[in-house]
């Protein structure tokens, strides 16, 4: 699965360039703050397996008015480093690598 270039941002982590993207509009469950915000990362030059990161925050554009920390480059870089340590190989084709950091997420019910 390749990232759409439009709306993606470039980031360099330990000398390697990646592209990352946060979905602009929340999904239905993210809009209701029932599920956490996610973002995707891939190698900038040789896209292979995409990294899918589930955060512990609601989507910043949720409809419930829940406060959310925005996804920022330092957080993306930290997620990339952790995923690399856990075995993500960004240039090897294959299924997406899931990094779940949602342990502290509290859904709105």
KOLGU-4560 file (N, C-alpha, C; in nm, 3 decimals, padded with zeros to 5 digits):
<recs>
<n_xx: 00.085 n_yy: -00.116 n_zz: 00.000 ca_xx: 00.000 ca_yy: 00.000 ca_zz: 00.000 c_xx: 00.090 c_yy: 00.123 c_zz: 00.000 mol: A seq: 1 type: UNK>
<n_xx: 00.077 n_yy: 00.206 n_zz: -00.100 ca_xx: 00.159 ca_yy: 00.326 ca_zz: -00.111 c_xx: 00.082 c_yy: 00.448 c_zz: -00.059 mol: A seq: 2 type: UNK>
<n_xx: 00.155 n_yy: 00.539 n_zz: -00.001 ca_xx: 00.095 ca_yy: 00.664 ca_zz: 00.048 c_xx: 00.064 c_yy: 00.756 c_zz: -00.069 mol: A seq: 3 type: UNK>
<n_xx: -00.042 n_yy: 00.828 n_zz: -00.059 ca_xx: -00.074 ca_yy: 00.930 ca_zz: -00.156 c_xx: 00.025 c_yy: 01.045 c_zz: -00.134 mol: A seq: 4 type: UNK>
<n_xx: 00.087 n_yy: 01.091 n_zz: -00.240 ca_xx: 00.186 ca_yy: 01.198 ca_zz: -00.225 c_xx: 00.122 c_yy: 01.329 c_zz: -00.180 mol: A seq: 5 type: UNK>
<n_xx: 00.004 n_yy: 01.358 n_zz: -00.231 ca_xx: -00.063 ca_yy: 01.483 ca_zz: -00.196 c_xx: -00.097 c_yy: 01.481 c_zz: -00.046 mol: A seq: 6 type: UNK>
<n_xx: -00.051 n_yy: 01.582 n_zz: 00.023 ca_xx: -00.079 ca_yy: 01.591 ca_zz: 00.166 c_xx: 00.023 c_yy: 01.522 c_zz: 00.254 mol: A seq: 7 type: UNK>
<n_xx: 00.120 n_yy: 01.451 n_zz: 00.194 ca_xx: 00.220 ca_yy: 01.384 ca_zz: 00.276 c_xx: 00.334 c_yy: 01.481 c_zz: 00.305 mol: A seq: 8 type: UNK>
<n_xx: 00.402 n_yy: 01.456 n_zz: 00.414 ca_xx: 00.512 ca_yy: 01.542 ca_zz: 00.457 c_xx: 00.641 c_yy: 01.460 c_zz: 00.462 mol: A seq: 9 type: UNK>
<n_xx: 00.750 n_yy: 01.526 n_zz: 00.433 ca_xx: 00.881 ca_yy: 01.460 ca_zz: 00.434 c_xx: 00.944 c_yy: 01.477 c_zz: 00.571 mol: A seq: 10 type: UNK>
<n_xx: 01.013 n_yy: 01.370 n_zz: 00.615 ca_xx: 01.086 ca_yy: 01.375 ca_zz: 00.741 c_xx: 01.212 c_yy: 01.290 c_zz: 00.724 mol: A seq: 11 type: UNK>
<n_xx: 01.319 n_yy: 01.334 n_zz: 00.784 ca_xx: 01.445 ca_yy: 01.259 ca_zz: 00.779 c_xx: 01.473 c_yy: 01.207 c_zz: 00.919 mol: A seq: 12 type: UNK>
<n_xx: 01.489 n_yy: 01.076 n_zz: 00.931 ca_xx: 01.517 ca_yy: 01.011 ca_zz: 01.058 c_xx: 01.647 c_yy: 00.934 c_zz: 01.044 mol: A seq: 13 type: UNK>
<n_xx: 01.746 n_yy: 00.971 n_zz: 01.122 ca_xx: 01.877 ca_yy: 00.907 ca_zz: 01.120 c_xx: 01.933 c_yy: 00.896 c_zz: 00.978 mol: A seq: 14 type: UNK>
<n_xx: 01.920 n_yy: 01.005 n_zz: 00.902 ca_xx: 01.978 ca_yy: 01.012 ca_zz: 00.768 c_xx: 01.895 c_yy: 00.950 c_zz: 00.657 mol: A seq: 15 type: UNK>
<n_xx: 01.779 n_yy: 00.895 n_zz: 00.687 ca_xx: 01.693 ca_yy: 00.833 ca_zz: 00.586 c_xx: 01.566 c_yy: 00.915 c_zz: 00.572 mol: A seq: 16 type: UNK>
<n_xx: 01.526 n_yy: 00.940 n_zz: 00.448 ca_xx: 01.407 ca_yy: 01.020 ca_zz: 00.421 c_xx: 01.283 c_yy: 00.931 c_zz: 00.416 mol: A seq: 17 type: UNK>
<n_xx: 01.177 n_yy: 00.979 n_zz: 00.481 ca_xx: 01.047 ca_yy: 00.911 ca_zz: 00.483 c_xx: 00.940 c_yy: 01.014 c_zz: 00.447 mol: A seq: 18 type: UNK>
<n_xx: 00.823 n_yy: 00.964 n_zz: 00.412 ca_xx: 00.705 ca_yy: 01.049 ca_zz: 00.394 c_xx: 00.600 c_yy: 00.999 c_zz: 00.491 mol: A seq: 19 type: UNK>
<n_xx: 00.528 n_yy: 01.092 n_zz: 00.552 ca_xx: 00.423 ca_yy: 01.053 ca_zz: 00.646 c_xx: 00.298 c_yy: 01.135 c_zz: 00.618 mol: A seq: 20 type: UNK>
<n_xx: 00.185 n_yy: 01.077 n_zz: 00.657 ca_xx: 00.058 ca_yy: 01.142 ca_zz: 00.629 c_xx: -00.043 c_yy: 01.108 c_zz: 00.738 mol: A seq: 21 type: UNK>
<n_xx: -00.113 n_yy: 01.212 n_zz: 00.781 ca_xx: -00.224 ca_yy: 01.198 ca_zz: 00.874 c_xx: -00.351 c_yy: 01.219 c_zz: 00.793 mol: A seq: 22 type: UNK>
<n_xx: -00.448 n_yy: 01.134 n_zz: 00.811 ca_xx: -00.574 ca_yy: 01.151 ca_zz: 00.740 c_xx: -00.635 c_yy: 01.285 c_zz: 00.780 mol: A seq: 23 type: UNK>
<n_xx: -00.667 n_yy: 01.369 n_zz: 00.681 ca_xx: -00.719 ca_yy: 01.502 ca_zz: 00.709 c_xx: -00.853 c_yy: 01.503 c_zz: 00.777 mol: A seq: 24 type: UNK>
<n_xx: -00.944 n_yy: 01.421 n_zz: 00.727 ca_xx: -01.076 ca_yy: 01.410 ca_zz: 00.789 c_xx: -01.082 c_yy: 01.281 c_zz: 00.868 mol: A seq: 25 type: UNK>
<n_xx: -01.138 n_yy: 01.285 n_zz: 00.986 ca_xx: -01.143 ca_yy: 01.162 ca_zz: 01.066 c_xx: -01.241 c_yy: 01.061 c_zz: 01.008 mol: A seq: 26 type: UNK>
<n_xx: -01.216 n_yy: 00.934 n_zz: 01.037 ca_xx: -01.314 ca_yy: 00.831 ca_zz: 01.005 c_xx: -01.435 c_yy: 00.854 c_zz: 01.097 mol: A seq: 27 type: UNK>
<n_xx: -01.542 n_yy: 00.781 n_zz: 01.075 ca_xx: -01.662 ca_yy: 00.797 ca_zz: 01.159 c_xx: -01.627 c_yy: 00.772 c_zz: 01.306 mol: A seq: 28 type: UNK>
<n_xx: -01.558 n_yy: 00.663 n_zz: 01.333 ca_xx: -01.524 ca_yy: 00.629 ca_zz: 01.472 c_xx: -01.425 c_yy: 00.728 c_zz: 01.532 mol: A seq: 29 type: UNK>
<n_xx: -01.331 n_yy: 00.778 n_zz: 01.451 ca_xx: -01.239 ca_yy: 00.881 ca_zz: 01.501 c_xx: -01.312 c_yy: 01.012 c_zz: 01.525 mol: A seq: 30 type: UNK>
<n_xx: -01.410 n_yy: 01.044 n_zz: 01.440 ca_xx: -01.488 ca_yy: 01.167 ca_zz: 01.456 c_xx: -01.565 c_yy: 01.168 c_zz: 01.587 mol: A seq: 31 type: UNK>
<n_xx: -01.615 n_yy: 01.051 n_zz: 01.627 ca_xx: -01.687 ca_yy: 01.039 ca_zz: 01.753 c_xx: -01.593 c_yy: 01.017 c_zz: 01.872 mol: A seq: 32 type: UNK>
<n_xx: -01.464 n_yy: 01.013 n_zz: 01.845 ca_xx: -01.359 ca_yy: 00.988 ca_zz: 01.946 c_xx: -01.375 c_yy: 00.851 c_zz: 02.009 mol: A seq: 33 type: UNK>
<n_xx: -01.423 n_yy: 00.757 n_zz: 01.931 ca_xx: -01.434 ca_yy: 00.618 ca_zz: 01.977 c_xx: -01.306 c_yy: 00.540 c_zz: 01.948 mol: A seq: 34 type: UNK>
<n_xx: -01.231 n_yy: 00.585 n_zz: 01.847 ca_xx: -01.104 ca_yy: 00.520 ca_zz: 01.815 c_xx: -00.997 c_yy: 00.628 c_zz: 01.799 mol: A seq: 35 type: UNK>
<n_xx: -00.871 n_yy: 00.591 n_zz: 01.824 ca_xx: -00.764 ca_yy: 00.690 ca_zz: 01.824 c_xx: -00.720 c_yy: 00.732 c_zz: 01.684 mol: A seq: 36 type: UNK>
<n_xx: -00.643 n_yy: 00.837 n_zz: 01.681 ca_xx: -00.584 ca_yy: 00.891 ca_zz: 01.559 c_xx: -00.476 c_yy: 00.795 c_zz: 01.508 mol: A seq: 37 type: UNK>
<n_xx: -00.465 n_yy: 00.784 n_zz: 01.377 ca_xx: -00.361 ca_yy: 00.702 ca_zz: 01.315 c_xx: -00.290 c_yy: 00.784 c_zz: 01.208 mol: A seq: 38 type: UNK>
<n_xx: -00.167 n_yy: 00.746 n_zz: 01.179 ca_xx: -00.095 ca_yy: 00.805 ca_zz: 01.067 c_xx: -00.009 c_yy: 00.698 c_zz: 01.001 mol: A seq: 39 type: UNK>
<n_xx: 00.031 n_yy: 00.725 n_zz: 00.877 ca_xx: 00.108 ca_yy: 00.628 ca_zz: 00.799 c_xx: 00.243 c_yy: 00.689 c_zz: 00.760 mol: A seq: 40 type: UNK>
<n_xx: 00.343 n_yy: 00.601 n_zz: 00.751 ca_xx: 00.479 ca_yy: 00.641 ca_zz: 00.715 c_xx: 00.532 c_yy: 00.541 c_zz: 00.613 mol: A seq: 41 type: UNK>
<n_xx: 00.608 n_yy: 00.591 n_zz: 00.514 ca_xx: 00.676 ca_yy: 00.502 ca_zz: 00.421 c_xx: 00.811 c_yy: 00.562 c_zz: 00.382 mol: A seq: 42 type: UNK>
<n_xx: 00.899 n_yy: 00.477 n_zz: 00.332 ca_xx: 01.029 ca_yy: 00.523 ca_zz: 00.284 c_xx: 01.006 c_yy: 00.615 c_zz: 00.166 mol: A seq: 43 type: UNK>
<n_xx: 01.077 n_yy: 00.728 n_zz: 00.159 ca_xx: 01.052 ca_yy: 00.829 ca_zz: 00.056 c_xx: 01.095 c_yy: 00.785 c_zz: -00.083 mol: A seq: 44 type: UNK>
<n_xx: 01.204 n_yy: 00.711 n_zz: -00.094 ca_xx: 01.258 ca_yy: 00.676 ca_zz: -00.226 c_xx: 01.220 c_yy: 00.536 c_zz: -00.273 mol: A seq: 45 type: UNK>
<n_xx: 01.213 n_yy: 00.441 n_zz: -00.182 ca_xx: 01.183 ca_yy: 00.302 ca_zz: -00.217 c_xx: 01.071 c_yy: 00.252 c_zz: -00.128 mol: A seq: 46 type: UNK>
<n_xx: 00.946 n_yy: 00.293 n_zz: -00.156 ca_xx: 00.837 ca_yy: 00.249 ca_zz: -00.069 c_xx: 00.820 c_yy: 00.098 c_zz: -00.071 mol: A seq: 47 type: UNK>
<n_xx: 00.810 n_yy: 00.042 n_zz: 00.046 ca_xx: 00.787 ca_yy: -00.101 ca_zz: 00.061 c_xx: 00.671 c_yy: -00.119 c_zz: 00.157 mol: A seq: 48 type: UNK>
<n_xx: 00.698 n_yy: -00.179 n_zz: 00.272 ca_xx: 00.595 ca_yy: -00.198 ca_zz: 00.373 c_xx: 00.566 c_yy: -00.063 c_zz: 00.441 mol: A seq: 49 type: UNK>
<n_xx: 00.441 n_yy: -00.028 n_zz: 00.447 ca_xx: 00.399 ca_yy: 00.096 ca_zz: 00.512 c_xx: 00.390 c_yy: 00.076 c_zz: 00.662 mol: A seq: 50 type: UNK>
<n_xx: 00.429 n_yy: 00.175 n_zz: 00.737 ca_xx: 00.415 ca_yy: 00.175 ca_zz: 00.883 c_xx: 00.284 c_yy: 00.244 c_zz: 00.918 mol: A seq: 51 type: UNK>
<n_xx: 00.197 n_yy: 00.176 n_zz: 00.990 ca_xx: 00.071 ca_yy: 00.234 ca_zz: 01.037 c_xx: 00.081 c_yy: 00.250 c_zz: 01.188 mol: A seq: 52 type: UNK>
<n_xx: 00.073 n_yy: 00.373 n_zz: 01.234 ca_xx: 00.089 ca_yy: 00.404 ca_zz: 01.376 c_xx: -00.045 c_yy: 00.445 c_zz: 01.434 mol: A seq: 53 type: UNK>
<n_xx: -00.086 n_yy: 00.377 n_zz: 01.540 ca_xx: -00.206 ca_yy: 00.413 ca_zz: 01.614 c_xx: -00.161 c_yy: 00.487 c_zz: 01.739 mol: A seq: 54 type: UNK>
<n_xx: -00.203 n_yy: 00.612 n_zz: 01.752 ca_xx: -00.161 ca_yy: 00.694 ca_zz: 01.865 c_xx: -00.253 c_yy: 00.673 c_zz: 01.985 mol: A seq: 55 type: UNK>
<n_xx: -00.223 n_yy: 00.742 n_zz: 02.094 ca_xx: -00.308 ca_yy: 00.735 ca_zz: 02.213 c_xx: -00.394 c_yy: 00.861 c_zz: 02.224 mol: A seq: 56 type: UNK>
<n_xx: -00.410 n_yy: 00.935 n_zz: 02.115 ca_xx: -00.484 ca_yy: 01.060 ca_zz: 02.113 c_xx: -00.606 c_yy: 01.050 c_zz: 02.022 mol: A seq: 57 type: UNK>
<n_xx: -00.711 n_yy: 01.127 n_zz: 02.049 ca_xx: -00.820 ca_yy: 01.134 ca_zz: 01.953 c_xx: -00.773 c_yy: 01.212 c_zz: 01.829 mol: A seq: 58 type: UNK>
<n_xx: -00.844 n_yy: 01.195 n_zz: 01.719 ca_xx: -00.810 ca_yy: 01.271 ca_zz: 01.597 c_xx: -00.827 c_yy: 01.420 c_zz: 01.627 mol: A seq: 59 type: UNK>
<n_xx: -00.733 n_yy: 01.504 n_zz: 01.581 ca_xx: -00.744 ca_yy: 01.647 ca_zz: 01.610 c_xx: -00.873 c_yy: 01.711 c_zz: 01.557 mol: A seq: 60 type: UNK>
<n_xx: -00.934 n_yy: 01.653 n_zz: 01.455 ca_xx: -01.059 ca_yy: 01.707 ca_zz: 01.398 c_xx: -01.181 c_yy: 01.629 c_zz: 01.444 mol: A seq: 61 type: UNK>
<n_xx: -01.176 n_yy: 01.569 n_zz: 01.563 ca_xx: -01.291 ca_yy: 01.493 ca_zz: 01.610 c_xx: -01.410 c_yy: 01.586 c_zz: 01.632 mol: A seq: 62 type: UNK>
<n_xx: -01.530 n_yy: 01.531 n_zz: 01.621 ca_xx: -01.654 ca_yy: 01.609 ca_zz: 01.627 c_xx: -01.702 c_yy: 01.633 c_zz: 01.769 mol: A seq: 63 type: UNK>
<n_xx: -01.640 n_yy: 01.568 n_zz: 01.866 ca_xx: -01.685 ca_yy: 01.577 ca_zz: 02.003 c_xx: -01.617 c_yy: 01.689 c_zz: 02.081 mol: A seq: 64 type: UNK>
<n_xx: -01.522 n_yy: 01.755 n_zz: 02.018 ca_xx: -01.452 ca_yy: 01.864 ca_zz: 02.085 c_xx: -01.348 c_yy: 01.818 c_zz: 02.184 mol: A seq: 65 type: UNK>
<n_xx: -01.311 n_yy: 01.690 n_zz: 02.178 ca_xx: -01.207 ca_yy: 01.640 ca_zz: 02.269 c_xx: -01.072 c_yy: 01.699 c_zz: 02.231 mol: A seq: 66 type: UNK>
<n_xx: -01.000 n_yy: 01.743 n_zz: 02.330 ca_xx: -00.867 ca_yy: 01.798 ca_zz: 02.304 c_xx: -00.774 c_yy: 01.685 c_zz: 02.262 mol: A seq: 67 type: UNK>
<n_xx: -00.689 n_yy: 01.718 n_zz: 02.166 ca_xx: -00.595 ca_yy: 01.619 ca_zz: 02.115 c_xx: -00.461 c_yy: 01.686 c_zz: 02.089 mol: A seq: 68 type: UNK>
<n_xx: -00.356 n_yy: 01.615 n_zz: 02.121 ca_xx: -00.222 ca_yy: 01.662 ca_zz: 02.086 c_xx: -00.204 c_yy: 01.640 c_zz: 01.937 mol: A seq: 69 type: UNK>
<n_xx: -00.160 n_yy: 01.740 n_zz: 01.863 ca_xx: -00.139 ca_yy: 01.719 ca_zz: 01.719 c_xx: -00.023 c_yy: 01.624 c_zz: 01.693 mol: A seq: 70 type: UNK>
<n_xx: -00.028 n_yy: 01.558 n_zz: 01.580 ca_xx: 00.083 ca_yy: 01.472 ca_zz: 01.538 c_xx: 00.189 c_yy: 01.564 c_zz: 01.480 mol: A seq: 71 type: UNK>
<n_xx: 00.307 n_yy: 01.560 n_zz: 01.539 ca_xx: 00.416 ca_yy: 01.649 ca_zz: 01.499 c_xx: 00.537 c_yy: 01.567 c_zz: 01.457 mol: A seq: 72 type: UNK>
<n_xx: 00.627 n_yy: 01.626 n_zz: 01.380 ca_xx: 00.746 ca_yy: 01.554 ca_zz: 01.334 c_xx: 00.827 c_yy: 01.482 c_zz: 01.443 mol: A seq: 73 type: UNK>
<n_xx: 00.849 n_yy: 01.541 n_zz: 01.562 ca_xx: 00.924 ca_yy: 01.465 ca_zz: 01.663 c_xx: 00.853 c_yy: 01.334 c_zz: 01.704 mol: A seq: 74 type: UNK>
<n_xx: 00.721 n_yy: 01.336 n_zz: 01.711 ca_xx: 00.647 ca_yy: 01.214 ca_zz: 01.743 c_xx: 00.653 c_yy: 01.112 c_zz: 01.631 mol: A seq: 75 type: UNK>
<n_xx: 00.650 n_yy: 01.160 n_zz: 01.508 ca_xx: 00.662 ca_yy: 01.071 ca_zz: 01.392 c_xx: 00.801 c_yy: 01.007 c_zz: 01.391 mol: A seq: 76 type: UNK>
<n_xx: 00.905 n_yy: 01.088 n_zz: 01.414 ca_xx: 01.042 ca_yy: 01.036 ca_zz: 01.416 c_xx: 01.059 c_yy: 00.931 c_zz: 01.526 mol: A seq: 77 type: UNK>
<n_xx: 01.002 n_yy: 00.956 n_zz: 01.644 ca_xx: 01.011 ca_yy: 00.859 ca_zz: 01.754 c_xx: 00.941 c_yy: 00.728 c_zz: 01.716 mol: A seq: 78 type: UNK>
<n_xx: 00.826 n_yy: 00.737 n_zz: 01.649 ca_xx: 00.753 ca_yy: 00.617 ca_zz: 01.606 c_xx: 00.833 c_yy: 00.540 c_zz: 01.502 mol: A seq: 79 type: UNK>
<n_xx: 00.898 n_yy: 00.610 n_zz: 01.411 ca_xx: 00.981 ca_yy: 00.544 ca_zz: 01.309 c_xx: 01.097 c_yy: 00.471 c_zz: 01.376 mol: A seq: 80 type: UNK>
<n_xx: 01.165 n_yy: 00.536 n_zz: 01.469 ca_xx: 01.277 ca_yy: 00.471 ca_zz: 01.539 c_xx: 01.230 c_yy: 00.345 c_zz: 01.613 mol: A seq: 81 type: UNK>
<n_xx: 01.117 n_yy: 00.355 n_zz: 01.683 ca_xx: 01.065 ca_yy: 00.241 ca_zz: 01.756 c_xx: 01.027 c_yy: 00.128 c_zz: 01.661 mol: A seq: 82 type: UNK>
<n_xx: 00.962 n_yy: 00.160 n_zz: 01.551 ca_xx: 00.922 ca_yy: 00.058 ca_zz: 01.454 c_xx: 01.044 c_yy: -00.011 c_zz: 01.392 mol: A seq: 83 type: UNK>
<n_xx: 01.148 n_yy: 00.066 n_zz: 01.365 ca_xx: 01.270 ca_yy: 00.006 ca_zz: 01.310 c_xx: 01.332 c_yy: -00.091 c_zz: 01.411 mol: A seq: 84 type: UNK>
<n_xx: 01.332 n_yy: -00.053 n_zz: 01.538 ca_xx: 01.385 ca_yy: -00.143 ca_zz: 01.643 c_xx: 01.299 c_yy: -00.270 c_zz: 01.655 mol: A seq: 85 type: UNK>
<n_xx: 01.169 n_yy: -00.256 n_zz: 01.630 ca_xx: 01.079 ca_yy: -00.371 ca_zz: 01.642 c_xx: 01.068 c_yy: -00.455 c_zz: 01.515 mol: A seq: 86 type: UNK>
<n_xx: 01.145 n_yy: -00.420 n_zz: 01.412 ca_xx: 01.151 ca_yy: -00.505 ca_zz: 01.295 c_xx: 01.089 c_yy: -00.454 c_zz: 01.167 mol: A seq: 87 type: UNK>
<n_xx: 01.045 n_yy: -00.330 n_zz: 01.163 ca_xx: 00.991 ca_yy: -00.275 ca_zz: 01.038 c_xx: 01.104 c_yy: -00.258 c_zz: 00.937 mol: A seq: 88 type: UNK>
<n_xx: 01.084 n_yy: -00.311 n_zz: 00.817 ca_xx: 01.181 ca_yy: -00.293 ca_zz: 00.709 c_xx: 01.111 c_yy: -00.213 c_zz: 00.599 mol: A seq: 89 type: UNK>
<n_xx: 01.130 n_yy: -00.082 n_zz: 00.598 ca_xx: 01.053 ca_yy: 00.006 ca_zz: 00.511 c_xx: 01.074 c_yy: -00.011 c_zz: 00.361 mol: A seq: 90 type: UNK>
<n_xx: 01.185 n_yy: -00.070 n_zz: 00.318 ca_xx: 01.209 ca_yy: -00.085 ca_zz: 00.174 c_xx: 01.172 c_yy: -00.224 c_zz: 00.122 mol: A seq: 91 type: UNK>
<n_xx: 01.132 n_yy: -00.313 n_zz: 00.210 ca_xx: 01.093 ca_yy: -00.448 ca_zz: 00.169 c_xx: 00.943 c_yy: -00.453 c_zz: 00.144 mol: A seq: 92 type: UNK>
<n_xx: 00.902 n_yy: -00.496 n_zz: 00.023 ca_xx: 00.758 ca_yy: -00.506 ca_zz: -00.004 c_xx: 00.692 c_yy: -00.605 c_zz: 00.092 mol: A seq: 93 type: UNK>
<n_xx: 00.569 n_yy: -00.577 n_zz: 00.124 ca_xx: 00.496 ca_yy: -00.665 ca_zz: 00.214 c_xx: 00.378 c_yy: -00.594 c_zz: 00.275 mol: A seq: 94 type: UNK>
<n_xx: 00.314 n_yy: -00.662 n_zz: 00.366 ca_xx: 00.197 ca_yy: -00.603 ca_zz: 00.432 c_xx: 00.241 c_yy: -00.494 c_zz: 00.529 mol: A seq: 95 type: UNK>
<n_xx: 00.147 n_yy: -00.412 n_zz: 00.567 ca_xx: 00.176 ca_yy: -00.299 ca_zz: 00.655 c_xx: 00.225 c_yy: -00.347 c_zz: 00.791 mol: A seq: 96 type: UNK>
<n_xx: 00.312 n_yy: -00.268 n_zz: 00.851 ca_xx: 00.364 ca_yy: -00.294 ca_zz: 00.984 c_xx: 00.285 c_yy: -00.206 c_zz: 01.080 mol: A seq: 97 type: UNK>
<n_xx: 00.220 n_yy: -00.266 n_zz: 01.178 ca_xx: 00.135 ca_yy: -00.191 ca_zz: 01.271 c_xx: 00.211 c_yy: -00.164 c_zz: 01.401 mol: A seq: 98 type: UNK>
<n_xx: 00.212 n_yy: -00.039 n_zz: 01.440 ca_xx: 00.272 ca_yy: 00.003 ca_zz: 01.567 c_xx: 00.160 c_yy: 00.064 c_zz: 01.650 mol: A seq: 99 type: UNK>
<n_xx: 00.118 n_yy: -00.009 n_zz: 01.752 ca_xx: 00.005 ca_yy: 00.033 ca_zz: 01.834 c_xx: 00.055 c_yy: 00.101 c_zz: 01.961 mol: A seq: 100 type: UNK>
<n_xx: 00.029 n_yy: 00.230 n_zz: 01.972 ca_xx: 00.067 ca_yy: 00.308 ca_zz: 02.090 c_xx: -00.057 c_yy: 00.361 c_zz: 02.161 mol: A seq: 101 type: UNK>
<n_xx: -00.168 n_yy: 00.290 n_zz: 02.147 ca_xx: -00.296 ca_yy: 00.339 ca_zz: 02.196 c_xx: -00.334 c_yy: 00.289 c_zz: 02.335 mol: A seq: 102 type: UNK>
<n_xx: -00.241 n_yy: 00.236 n_zz: 02.411 ca_xx: -00.273 ca_yy: 00.177 ca_zz: 02.541 c_xx: -00.343 c_yy: 00.275 c_zz: 02.635 mol: A seq: 103 type: UNK>
<n_xx: -00.310 n_yy: 00.403 n_zz: 02.629 ca_xx: -00.370 ca_yy: 00.502 ca_zz: 02.720 c_xx: -00.489 c_yy: 00.576 c_zz: 02.662 mol: A seq: 104 type: UNK>
<n_xx: -00.537 n_yy: 00.534 n_zz: 02.543 ca_xx: -00.650 ca_yy: 00.602 ca_zz: 02.479 c_xx: -00.780 c_yy: 00.571 c_zz: 02.554 mol: A seq: 105 type: UNK>
<n_xx: -00.856 n_yy: 00.675 n_zz: 02.582 ca_xx: -00.986 ca_yy: 00.660 ca_zz: 02.648 c_xx: -01.094 c_yy: 00.703 c_zz: 02.549 mol: A seq: 106 type: UNK>
<n_xx: -01.173 n_yy: 00.608 n_zz: 02.496 ca_xx: -01.278 ca_yy: 00.646 ca_zz: 02.401 c_xx: -01.391 c_yy: 00.723 c_zz: 02.467 mol: A seq: 107 type: UNK>
<n_xx: -01.460 n_yy: 00.804 n_zz: 02.388 ca_xx: -01.577 ca_yy: 00.878 ca_zz: 02.436 c_xx: -01.700 c_yy: 00.791 c_zz: 02.414 mol: A seq: 108 type: UNK>
<n_xx: -01.769 n_yy: 00.759 n_zz: 02.520 ca_xx: -01.895 ca_yy: 00.681 ca_zz: 02.507 c_xx: -02.006 c_yy: 00.751 c_zz: 02.577 mol: A seq: 109 type: UNK>
</recs>
